Amino acid sequence: MSDIGRPPLQLSPADIVRRFATLAAACLDQMRRDRLWVYGPPRDVPDLGTSSPRVRSGRVGTLGEFALHGFGCRFQPDSGEVVEVDWDQGGYAKFDAWRFQKFAASLGVSNVDLELMRDAAIAEPTLRDLDGDWFTWVDLRNAIAPPLETP
């Protein structure tokens, strides 16, 4: 279906952050269910019996495509969004305001302010602020390392 003549989406920074986190979690959860990677950051993806030693790209269930890169993963669901996450050295999935902005652009929302994205992520109760710039899920649902100590 064409978007010609359709008004652009009107989403708040909070809506964008929430949609990003929900979609990223769904993609990562499906990767785990499909056993596309379960043992560490992308650099540690094991041989899963494929013709190549590591699965670096392919389908994520019925959601869409994925491609591992460096310390991250780019998801492109069939619905057209683009979601990217990185992993830190400890194996925690993380994302920042720049990734929210790229996600918003894939939805057709432009001129999204990075500071507003960061503030929305800080205020989002399902996310944990790692250092003021990077975020993960508060329950560490997509961590591939032992849970962080909570004060």
C-alpha beads as a LAMMPS data file, in Angstrom:
LAMMPS data file: protein, C-alpha beads

151 atoms
150 bonds

1 atom types
1 bond types

-500.0 500.0 xlo xhi
-500.0 500.0 ylo yhi
-500.0 500.0 zlo zhi

Masses

1 110.0

Atoms # bond

1 1 1 0.000 0.000 0.000
2 1 1 1.335 3.436 -0.916
3 1 1 1.885 6.221 1.613
4 1 1 1.159 8.873 -1.054
5 1 1 -1.523 11.228 0.219
6 1 1 -1.291 9.790 3.725
7 1 1 -0.459 12.378 6.433
8 1 1 2.832 11.836 8.282
9 1 1 2.672 10.101 11.640
10 1 1 2.385 12.396 14.620
11 1 1 4.293 10.676 17.406
12 1 1 5.689 12.157 20.589
13 1 1 9.257 11.347 21.640
14 1 1 7.766 9.100 24.362
15 1 1 5.714 7.221 21.737
16 1 1 8.798 6.742 19.560
17 1 1 10.921 5.453 22.455
18 1 1 8.161 3.071 23.603
19 1 1 7.589 1.711 20.078
20 1 1 11.331 1.262 19.558
21 1 1 11.795 -0.618 22.849
22 1 1 8.795 -2.864 22.193
23 1 1 9.864 -3.747 18.659
24 1 1 13.536 -4.242 19.595
25 1 1 12.523 -6.581 22.431
26 1 1 10.248 -8.565 20.099
27 1 1 13.082 -8.984 17.566
28 1 1 15.642 -10.015 20.198
29 1 1 13.174 -12.406 21.833
30 1 1 12.485 -14.024 18.455
31 1 1 16.214 -14.360 17.741
32 1 1 16.548 -16.241 21.003
33 1 1 13.567 -18.474 20.211
34 1 1 15.023 -19.199 16.773
35 1 1 18.411 -19.881 18.426
36 1 1 20.062 -17.521 15.958
37 1 1 22.352 -16.338 18.730
38 1 1 22.182 -17.200 22.385
39 1 1 25.715 -17.321 23.766
40 1 1 27.072 -13.792 23.754
41 1 1 27.562 -10.646 21.739
42 1 1 27.605 -11.062 17.945
43 1 1 31.355 -11.693 17.918
44 1 1 30.654 -14.913 19.869
45 1 1 27.880 -16.330 17.692
46 1 1 28.505 -20.095 17.615
47 1 1 28.354 -22.453 14.649
48 1 1 24.703 -23.445 14.512
49 1 1 25.148 -26.127 11.869
50 1 1 24.881 -23.773 8.915
51 1 1 27.188 -23.749 5.915
52 1 1 29.035 -20.762 7.382
53 1 1 30.597 -20.800 10.848
54 1 1 28.438 -17.940 12.108
55 1 1 24.916 -16.797 11.377
56 1 1 25.367 -13.088 10.633
57 1 1 22.107 -12.285 8.832
58 1 1 18.773 -13.776 7.893
59 1 1 15.130 -13.891 8.954
60 1 1 13.860 -13.327 12.470
61 1 1 10.848 -15.626 12.604
62 1 1 7.987 -13.970 10.761
63 1 1 9.084 -10.457 11.817
64 1 1 11.607 -9.595 9.115
65 1 1 15.338 -9.456 8.456
66 1 1 18.333 -9.049 10.760
67 1 1 22.012 -8.382 10.182
68 1 1 24.693 -8.549 12.860
69 1 1 27.464 -5.952 12.658
70 1 1 30.386 -5.305 14.964
71 1 1 28.797 -5.179 18.396
72 1 1 25.251 -4.659 17.175
73 1 1 22.302 -5.834 15.186
74 1 1 20.061 -4.106 12.667
75 1 1 16.495 -5.369 12.397
76 1 1 14.279 -4.485 9.478
77 1 1 10.812 -5.879 10.100
78 1 1 8.613 -6.523 7.091
79 1 1 6.508 -3.543 8.221
80 1 1 9.401 -1.239 7.202
81 1 1 10.815 0.084 10.477
82 1 1 14.534 -0.013 11.195
83 1 1 15.657 -0.903 14.717
84 1 1 19.303 -1.098 15.771
85 1 1 20.809 -2.197 19.070
86 1 1 24.372 -2.636 20.234
87 1 1 25.858 -4.764 22.996
88 1 1 28.339 -3.532 25.535
89 1 1 31.443 -5.519 26.508
90 1 1 29.428 -7.271 29.227
91 1 1 26.762 -8.461 26.790
92 1 1 23.960 -6.042 27.632
93 1 1 21.742 -4.955 24.745
94 1 1 21.756 -1.166 24.632
95 1 1 20.616 1.745 22.483
96 1 1 20.854 5.514 22.453
97 1 1 18.984 8.609 21.246
98 1 1 20.588 8.388 17.804
99 1 1 19.023 4.941 17.339
100 1 1 15.623 6.324 18.417
101 1 1 16.052 9.086 15.835
102 1 1 16.880 6.567 13.070
103 1 1 13.839 4.507 14.088
104 1 1 11.629 7.615 13.936
105 1 1 12.923 8.379 10.428
106 1 1 12.016 4.841 9.346
107 1 1 8.464 5.605 10.527
108 1 1 8.416 8.783 8.451
109 1 1 8.853 11.080 11.457
110 1 1 11.548 13.659 10.775
111 1 1 13.183 16.487 12.720
112 1 1 13.251 14.513 15.960
113 1 1 15.425 16.239 18.546
114 1 1 18.052 13.975 20.160
115 1 1 17.713 15.673 23.555
116 1 1 13.954 15.085 23.548
117 1 1 14.576 11.414 22.669
118 1 1 17.080 11.101 25.517
119 1 1 14.672 12.767 27.974
120 1 1 11.849 10.464 26.850
121 1 1 14.056 7.405 27.362
122 1 1 15.062 8.583 30.839
123 1 1 11.370 9.017 31.720
124 1 1 10.289 5.665 30.204
125 1 1 9.603 3.269 33.134
126 1 1 10.478 0.138 31.110
127 1 1 13.999 1.402 30.363
128 1 1 17.129 1.721 32.486
129 1 1 19.487 4.663 31.991
130 1 1 22.983 3.174 31.813
131 1 1 24.993 6.395 31.710
132 1 1 22.849 9.279 30.458
133 1 1 23.403 8.357 26.815
134 1 1 22.805 4.597 26.606
135 1 1 19.717 2.686 27.704
136 1 1 18.561 -0.908 28.167
137 1 1 15.457 -2.570 29.575
138 1 1 14.889 -2.132 33.297
139 1 1 14.398 -5.884 33.732
140 1 1 17.496 -6.602 31.587
141 1 1 15.279 -8.933 29.538
142 1 1 17.698 -8.896 26.644
143 1 1 20.908 -9.088 28.623
144 1 1 23.181 -11.932 27.661
145 1 1 25.226 -11.590 30.826
146 1 1 24.393 -12.014 34.527
147 1 1 22.051 -9.294 35.891
148 1 1 23.577 -6.076 37.190
149 1 1 23.662 -5.549 40.925
150 1 1 20.815 -3.278 41.981
151 1 1 21.582 -0.780 44.739

Bonds

1 1 1 2
2 1 2 3
3 1 3 4
4 1 4 5
5 1 5 6
6 1 6 7
7 1 7 8
8 1 8 9
9 1 9 10
10 1 10 11
11 1 11 12
12 1 12 13
13 1 13 14
14 1 14 15
15 1 15 16
16 1 16 17
17 1 17 18
18 1 18 19
19 1 19 20
20 1 20 21
21 1 21 22
22 1 22 23
23 1 23 24
24 1 24 25
25 1 25 26
26 1 26 27
27 1 27 28
28 1 28 29
29 1 29 30
30 1 30 31
31 1 31 32
32 1 32 33
33 1 33 34
34 1 34 35
35 1 35 36
36 1 36 37
37 1 37 38
38 1 38 39
39 1 39 40
40 1 40 41
41 1 41 42
42 1 42 43
43 1 43 44
44 1 44 45
45 1 45 46
46 1 46 47
47 1 47 48
48 1 48 49
49 1 49 50
50 1 50 51
51 1 51 52
52 1 52 53
53 1 53 54
54 1 54 55
55 1 55 56
56 1 56 57
57 1 57 58
58 1 58 59
59 1 59 60
60 1 60 61
61 1 61 62
62 1 62 63
63 1 63 64
64 1 64 65
65 1 65 66
66 1 66 67
67 1 67 68
68 1 68 69
69 1 69 70
70 1 70 71
71 1 71 72
72 1 72 73
73 1 73 74
74 1 74 75
75 1 75 76
76 1 76 77
77 1 77 78
78 1 78 79
79 1 79 80
80 1 80 81
81 1 81 82
82 1 82 83
83 1 83 84
84 1 84 85
85 1 85 86
86 1 86 87
87 1 87 88
88 1 88 89
89 1 89 90
90 1 90 91
91 1 91 92
92 1 92 93
93 1 93 94
94 1 94 95
95 1 95 96
96 1 96 97
97 1 97 98
98 1 98 99
99 1 99 100
100 1 100 101
101 1 101 102
102 1 102 103
103 1 103 104
104 1 104 105
105 1 105 106
106 1 106 107
107 1 107 108
108 1 108 109
109 1 109 110
110 1 110 111
111 1 111 112
112 1 112 113
113 1 113 114
114 1 114 115
115 1 115 116
116 1 116 117
117 1 117 118
118 1 118 119
119 1 119 120
120 1 120 121
121 1 121 122
122 1 122 123
123 1 123 124
124 1 124 125
125 1 125 126
126 1 126 127
127 1 127 128
128 1 128 129
129 1 129 130
130 1 130 131
131 1 131 132
132 1 132 133
133 1 133 134
134 1 134 135
135 1 135 136
136 1 136 137
137 1 137 138
138 1 138 139
139 1 139 140
140 1 140 141
141 1 141 142
142 1 142 143
143 1 143 144
144 1 144 145
145 1 145 146
146 1 146 147
147 1 147 148
148 1 148 149
149 1 149 150
150 1 150 151
